């Protein structure tokens, strides 16, 4: 699901791929990041408080992601893959599920 595609002393870029219907493990984002959407995708994000919201993102768009304590993300679209790339400063702070420190499938 997650793969480190670039890394240096300042940044880490992680590619995230979710098949339609796949929900990832609860995780957080300990530092602000940017998400770039490689293809169109529709997701359901659920916070630690159980509140859910749906997002629709178009290919070629990007948005800023603030620090997030915990949430899950599910690909609720009809496409077979939902891809995004996240770049983050302060890469030495790993996400709880390890997506920032190692490739995870």
Secondary structure, 3 states (H helix, E strand, C coil): CEEEEEECCCCEEEEEEEECCCECCCEEECCCEEEEECCCEEEEEEECCCCEEEEEECCCCEEEECCEEEEEEEECCCCCEEEEEEEECCCCCCCCCCCCCCCEC
